[in-house]
C-alpha cells in the first residue's frame, strides 16, 4: 500500500523553492551548470533549469549524468575502467559551480559516485547537491544543500518519486517494502 506524501502542486512548490535557494546561495547564476543524475534527477534538473530561465532570463547548461559504472554496489568486470557517459553533457564543468540534482537522497552512495563522475569531467569550482526528498539513513557523510522535503522513513519503507515525463504524474509516495 502506498501513501502519497507529496502531490504535483507540492512538488512544483518544492522545486521552485529549491530554484530560489540556488539563486540566493550562488548570488545569481553566473558559472552555474546543472547535472541531473539519471533517471528522475534528469527531469528534475531540467525543471529547475527552466525555472532559472524564467526567473533570471539566462539559460543555464543542463546535462544528464549516468553514474552506473561508478557505483560501488554493482558488480563490474575486473578490468573495468569507469567512464562517465558524457553523451548529454556538451559543456565543461571545469571552474563551474555544479549543481547535482537527484530525486532521493538515501545512503549517499549515488552522490559519492556522481561526484567521482563529475571530477572525471573536470575540476569544478564547487559541487552542491539538490534533492527532492531526503529520507535519512546515510552510510556516507553526505548532505544535501537544497532539499525539497525531508521525509523520515524506516529502512523497510521505499520512497517512490514519479515524474510526469516518464510516469504520467508527479508524486512522491511511501511504500511498504
Secondary structure by P-SEA (a helix, b strand, c coil): cccccccaaaaaaaaaaaaaaaaaaacccccbbbbbccaaaaaaaaaaaaaaaaacccccbbbbbbcccccccccccccbbbbcccccccccccccbbbbbbcccccaaaaaaaaaaaaaaccccbbbbbbcccccccccccccccccbbbbbcccbbbbbbbcccccccbbbbbcc
